[in-house]
Amino acid sequence: MARSPAPLRVEIPLETEVVALHRDLVKGASFEKGVGLVVDLDVRRRDWRKALGLESGTRVYWEDVRAVEVQELSSFLMPIRYRVTFGDGTYRDSSGERHRFGVEDRLGGLDLRRGVTTVTLRAAVLLAVLACVGLRSVSWLLRELFHVEASKSSLGRWILEAASQLPDAEGMARRLNQEKPIQEAHLDEVFPRGWGRGCVLVVKDEHGRLVATEEVAERTIESVAAFLRRLASFGLRLERFYVDGCEAYKKAIVQVFPRAAIQYDYFHVVQNIWRHLWKAMVRHRKEVKREAAAAVEPEERRRLAALAKRLWNHRGLMFKSDEHMTDDERRELCDLIAADPPVAVLRGFLDKVWGIFRSSKNELGARQRLGKLARRPEVQPDSCFEKAVSFLGERFDDMIAFLHVPGLKRNSLAESGIRCLRRLEQGHDGFRGSVGRDAFVRLYQAIRYCHWTVHRTDGALSLLPLPSATLDTG
């Protein structure tokens, strides 16, 4: 009878942050059924006399010795647990006076109070903040992927506790300004999810960083000016602002930063013009449908019905810039223009609007193009085209500021700041107030812009130090 081959033994070195930091505490490791891989750590094995800088011959005693299990992120098919044996340390000095010392704050990488490693804490914060995963989903991912049990409420506390170890909003803004000077403010607002009060002002800088947020009851000159004065108190010397058409923004900026240049964001300019033209195109399409229904000749009825369908199916194509079209889309648009003359009028008007901001070399050229646009035959009183021209004339100086102010750009980054805040809200049904939003924003700034990571790098503390330690911001 052939003998079965002996099972292959594979040794896998376990080098985690905890093991690397506390190799002197390791007693051994074993697999326990129903538990997983258990690494035994005995705090009493450390040379505490040397660690505490005590005199030679001083003896350390332990009281209330106990053990606690700490969860570690595991990529194995089983959990990894540290069984940490520790107690309350005491010693007597040369005069015989008794001293006590705790060990929890001296065990880097281990959080005995929460029962998890600091790597696990950081990973949970990264998933919730940077990956914008909801806390319920983070809890599920930790359990399914890494064999770590953590409730939604625990994760919420971890995030708030992590944020409490960071600088406040002013401190984070000052740090960002110190790393890369902030001279531009891309300002916009967002209406938070989950609750219906007021709005949140959001500022992003020229480096694409989310700098500050502020909850206000209403977007008024006073509330915006107060927010801008707060930014000024952070030490920000803002020279350029990018805003939408809100008059409160412009007037508040003039109050607080009177020398700053103001650029009306091109995206919002086009958005407002598109809104007028879109309504007109929808009305035109309805008229085509009514004509199709009223047509007597079957051939004409089919033609108009097909045209109405094409207008609806390609409604976005009529407003799409040529440079972003594919060859098939260009052919489709040409066919649509040939079949329906009003589409040709719409596209001709749009081309002239685009030309003001894309082809003008200076302020004079832009004003000349606006004048020619206003004299086009379709710009009739009370028409959508007349309303679009009137809108351009209202704030044209701010719209074309980029043509005569050095360093000023046509487009703003404000919309990406709004999307960033929306992603942070995602999965949380909206923040439950300014405290939660502030915590997430500061953690996002620390992780995204200050490169605080899950694991230690070169021995420096990363995102989450021990509960009583001070965050290394160097």
Helices and strands as residue ranges (DSSP letters): H 17-21, G 23-25, E 26-32, E 36-42, G 43-45, H 48-51, E 60-72, E 80-92, E 98-101, G 104-106, E 110-111, E 116-117, H 118-129, H 135-146, H 152-164, H 169-179, E 184-190, E 199-204, E 210-216, H 221-233, E 240-243, H 247-256, E 261-264, H 266-294, H 298-313, G 317-319, G 322-324, H 327-339, H 341-358, H 363-374, H 384-394, H 396-399, G 401-403, H 414-425, H 434-448
